[in-house]
Amino acid sequence: MTEAEQLLITAADLNKQAEIAEQLQKEAQLPAEVVRVLAHFIETCGRAVARAGSIKETGASEGLIEHAHDLARTHLGDLK
């Protein structure tokens, strides 16, 4: 199995968990380690933006960092 296939399968699994939780009108349950890894990803992207001055100045990472920013702003902002 390729790395891309592993990533796509994991994303599909997480989406399925979220879909089931939505249908049951419950919170999706994620292992603490998954939350920790996602938080680390968002933090790393935030630090890269802070160093660069803006998302547009992050170069090749711009698309990935934009996604992290969207996650933080749109999906996690209500947890502040």
N, CA and C atoms as a LAMMPS dump frame, in Angstrom:
ITEM: TIMESTEP
0
ITEM: NUMBER OF ATOMS
240
ITEM: BOX BOUNDS ff ff ff
-5.0000000000000000e+02 5.0000000000000000e+02
-5.0000000000000000e+02 5.0000000000000000e+02
-5.0000000000000000e+02 5.0000000000000000e+02
ITEM: ATOMS id mol type element x y z
1 1 1 N 0.845 -1.179 0
2 1 2 C 0 0 0
3 1 3 C 0.896 1.249 0
4 2 1 N 0.554 2.201 -0.836
5 2 2 C 1.357 3.424 -0.918
6 2 3 C 0.998 4.371 0.231
7 3 1 N 1.851 5.353 0.449
8 3 2 C 1.586 6.371 1.476
9 3 3 C 0.296 7.124 1.166
10 4 1 N 0.089 7.436 -0.112
11 4 2 C -1.131 8.15 -0.502
12 4 3 C -2.362 7.318 -0.179
13 5 1 N -2.294 6.021 -0.461
14 5 2 C -3.43 5.149 -0.157
15 5 3 C -3.707 5.104 1.347
16 6 1 N -2.653 5.053 2.153
17 6 2 C -2.826 5.05 3.61
18 6 3 C -3.515 6.335 4.074
19 7 1 N -3.073 7.461 3.532
20 7 2 C -3.682 8.739 3.914
21 7 3 C -5.145 8.796 3.504
22 8 1 N -5.439 8.345 2.3
23 8 2 C -6.814 8.386 1.807
24 8 3 C -7.728 7.444 2.596
25 9 1 N -7.231 6.28 2.958
26 9 2 C -8.014 5.339 3.752
27 9 3 C -8.281 5.911 5.141
28 10 1 N -7.265 6.502 5.746
29 10 2 C -7.441 7.118 7.062
30 10 3 C -8.457 8.245 7.004
31 11 1 N -8.362 9.079 5.988
32 11 2 C -9.33 10.177 5.83
33 11 3 C -10.737 9.628 5.657
34 12 1 N -10.879 8.583 4.869
35 12 2 C -12.196 7.97 4.663
36 12 3 C -12.732 7.4 5.971
37 13 1 N -11.877 6.762 6.766
38 13 2 C -12.297 6.212 8.056
39 13 3 C -12.776 7.32 9
40 14 1 N -12.023 8.408 9.063
41 14 2 C -12.418 9.531 9.926
42 14 3 C -13.727 10.153 9.451
43 15 1 N -13.875 10.294 8.139
44 15 2 C -15.127 10.832 7.599
45 15 3 C -16.309 9.926 7.932
46 16 1 N -16.103 8.623 7.869
47 16 2 C -17.17 7.669 8.193
48 16 3 C -17.554 7.787 9.672
49 17 1 N -16.546 7.903 10.551
50 17 2 C -16.821 8.082 11.983
51 17 3 C -17.624 9.357 12.216
52 18 1 N -17.255 10.426 11.538
53 18 2 C -17.963 11.697 11.687
54 18 3 C -19.392 11.58 11.167
55 19 1 N -19.566 10.891 10.059
56 19 2 C -20.897 10.709 9.474
57 19 3 C -21.809 9.934 10.432
58 20 1 N -21.286 8.861 11.003
59 20 2 C -22.066 8.061 11.947
60 20 3 C -22.422 8.887 13.182
61 21 1 N -21.45 9.636 13.7
62 21 2 C -21.703 10.474 14.868
63 21 3 C -22.784 11.51 14.562
64 22 1 N -22.724 12.091 13.371
65 22 2 C -23.733 13.067 12.96
66 22 3 C -25.117 12.438 12.901
67 23 1 N -25.203 11.256 12.307
68 23 2 C -26.488 10.563 12.194
69 23 3 C -27.063 10.223 13.564
70 24 1 N -26.193 9.866 14.498
71 24 2 C -26.625 9.541 15.855
72 24 3 C -26.774 10.783 16.725
73 25 1 N -26.443 11.937 16.152
74 25 2 C -26.467 13.221 16.856
75 25 3 C -25.621 13.161 18.132
76 26 1 N -24.415 12.606 17.962
77 26 2 C -23.457 12.49 19.049
78 26 3 C -22.137 13.114 18.612
79 27 1 N -21.304 13.383 19.591
80 27 2 C -19.957 13.864 19.299
81 27 3 C -19.127 12.71 18.747
82 28 1 N -18.298 12.996 17.781
83 28 2 C -17.376 11.98 17.267
84 28 3 C -16.302 11.727 18.317
85 29 1 N -16.007 10.491 18.552
86 29 2 C -14.993 10.113 19.533
87 29 3 C -13.67 9.847 18.817
88 30 1 N -12.659 10.594 19.174
89 30 2 C -11.331 10.385 18.594
90 30 3 C -10.342 10.091 19.709
91 31 1 N -9.403 9.197 19.464
92 31 2 C -8.368 8.952 20.457
93 31 3 C -7.585 10.243 20.733
94 32 1 N -7.161 10.395 21.965
95 32 2 C -6.411 11.594 22.353
96 32 3 C -5.186 11.801 21.46
97 33 1 N -4.546 10.729 21.044
98 33 2 C -3.356 10.852 20.201
99 33 3 C -3.691 11.478 18.845
100 34 1 N -4.861 11.179 18.297
101 34 2 C -5.269 11.783 17.031
102 34 3 C -5.448 13.289 17.214
103 35 1 N -6.097 13.672 18.291
104 35 2 C -6.294 15.091 18.587
105 35 3 C -4.943 15.764 18.782
106 36 1 N -4.032 15.103 19.483
107 36 2 C -2.698 15.653 19.733
108 36 3 C -1.949 15.874 18.422
109 37 1 N -2.029 14.924 17.512
110 37 2 C -1.33 15.036 16.222
111 37 3 C -1.929 16.169 15.388
112 38 1 N -3.252 16.264 15.358
113 38 2 C -3.899 17.362 14.626
114 38 3 C -3.516 18.715 15.225
115 39 1 N -3.497 18.785 16.551
116 39 2 C -3.113 20.034 17.219
117 39 3 C -1.668 20.393 16.883
118 40 1 N -0.784 19.412 16.858
119 40 2 C 0.62 19.654 16.518
120 40 3 C 0.745 20.172 15.084
121 41 1 N -0.016 19.575 14.174
122 41 2 C -0.022 20.016 12.781
123 41 3 C -0.451 21.478 12.674
124 42 1 N -1.542 21.834 13.341
125 42 2 C -2.046 23.206 13.284
126 42 3 C -1.057 24.163 13.938
127 43 1 N -0.467 23.755 15.058
128 43 2 C 0.523 24.598 15.734
129 43 3 C 1.756 24.813 14.857
130 44 1 N 2.245 23.749 14.238
131 44 2 C 3.412 23.848 13.364
132 44 3 C 3.135 24.807 12.212
133 45 1 N 1.944 24.698 11.626
134 45 2 C 1.572 25.594 10.535
135 45 3 C 1.474 27.033 11.039
136 46 1 N 0.923 27.214 12.226
137 46 2 C 0.825 28.558 12.798
138 46 3 C 2.186 29.191 13.025
139 47 1 N 3.132 28.389 13.499
140 47 2 C 4.488 28.912 13.72
141 47 3 C 5.162 29.264 12.39
142 48 1 N 4.916 28.468 11.356
143 48 2 C 5.481 28.759 10.035
144 48 3 C 4.938 30.079 9.503
145 49 1 N 3.651 30.315 9.711
146 49 2 C 3.043 31.578 9.274
147 49 3 C 3.614 32.741 10.081
148 50 1 N 3.782 32.543 11.369
149 50 2 C 4.344 33.61 12.211
150 50 3 C 5.744 33.987 11.74
151 51 1 N 6.554 32.985 11.402
152 51 2 C 7.92 33.259 10.913
153 51 3 C 7.898 33.958 9.559
154 52 1 N 6.997 33.511 8.685
155 52 2 C 6.945 34.054 7.322
156 52 3 C 6.249 35.41 7.266
157 53 1 N 5.334 35.65 8.166
158 53 2 C 4.615 36.918 8.178
159 53 3 C 3.199 36.818 7.633
160 54 1 N 2.957 35.862 6.752
161 54 2 C 1.609 35.62 6.228
162 54 3 C 1.585 34.26 5.546
163 55 1 N 0.391 33.73 5.347
164 55 2 C 0.28 32.428 4.682
165 55 3 C 0.873 32.495 3.284
166 56 1 N 0.625 33.581 2.574
167 56 2 C 1.116 33.721 1.194
168 56 3 C 2.643 33.666 1.113
169 57 1 N 3.317 34.02 2.199
170 57 2 C 4.783 34.055 2.206
171 57 3 C 5.406 32.72 2.605
172 58 1 N 4.595 31.67 2.805
173 58 2 C 5.14 30.389 3.252
174 58 3 C 5.626 29.511 2.107
175 59 1 N 5.501 29.993 0.889
176 59 2 C 6.051 29.276 -0.262
177 59 3 C 5.329 27.986 -0.582
178 60 1 N 6.109 26.925 -0.732
179 60 2 C 5.558 25.646 -1.167
180 60 3 C 4.548 25.067 -0.186
181 61 1 N 4.589 25.497 1.066
182 61 2 C 3.666 24.989 2.087
183 61 3 C 2.348 25.75 2.131
184 62 1 N 2.186 26.739 1.285
185 62 2 C 1.03 27.626 1.367
186 62 3 C -0.306 26.866 1.351
187 63 1 N -0.478 25.935 0.445
188 63 2 C -1.742 25.204 0.35
189 63 3 C -2.037 24.411 1.604
190 64 1 N -1.039 23.717 2.106
191 64 2 C -1.2 22.917 3.314
192 64 3 C -1.517 23.801 4.52
193 65 1 N -0.81 24.907 4.631
194 65 2 C -1.028 25.819 5.753
195 65 3 C -2.394 26.479 5.647
196 66 1 N -2.834 26.769 4.451
197 66 2 C -4.177 27.329 4.261
198 66 3 C -5.231 26.351 4.779
199 67 1 N -5.028 25.069 4.527
200 67 2 C -5.968 24.059 5.038
201 67 3 C -5.952 24.024 6.561
202 68 1 N -4.772 24.097 7.159
203 68 2 C -4.679 24.115 8.625
204 68 3 C -5.397 25.342 9.177
205 69 1 N -5.225 26.476 8.511
206 69 2 C -5.886 27.704 8.93
207 69 3 C -7.398 27.55 8.835
208 70 1 N -7.881 26.955 7.753
209 70 2 C -9.321 26.736 7.596
210 70 3 C -9.859 25.814 8.684
211 71 1 N -9.106 24.768 9.012
212 71 2 C -9.509 23.873 10.102
213 71 3 C -9.645 24.649 11.405
214 72 1 N -8.624 25.417 11.718
215 72 2 C -8.631 26.163 12.974
216 72 3 C -9.743 27.193 13.022
217 73 1 N -9.909 27.935 11.958
218 73 2 C -10.875 29.033 11.932
219 73 3 C -12.308 28.533 11.835
220 74 1 N -12.549 27.609 10.947
221 74 2 C -13.917 27.186 10.635
222 74 3 C -14.422 26.105 11.578
223 75 1 N -13.616 25.079 11.812
224 75 2 C -14.112 23.923 12.533
225 75 3 C -13.782 23.926 14.008
226 76 1 N -12.711 24.584 14.398
227 76 2 C -12.293 24.54 15.796
228 76 3 C -12.464 25.862 16.509
229 77 1 N -12.814 26.894 15.788
230 77 2 C -12.939 28.223 16.382
231 77 3 C -13.928 28.297 17.527
232 78 1 N -14.965 27.459 17.49
233 78 2 C -15.966 27.508 18.541
234 78 3 C -15.479 26.889 19.836
235 79 1 N -14.283 26.296 19.847
236 79 2 C -13.735 25.714 21.057
237 79 3 C -12.878 26.693 21.841
238 80 1 N -12.723 27.903 21.333
239 80 2 C -11.877 28.91 21.991
240 80 3 C -12.48 29.336 23.311
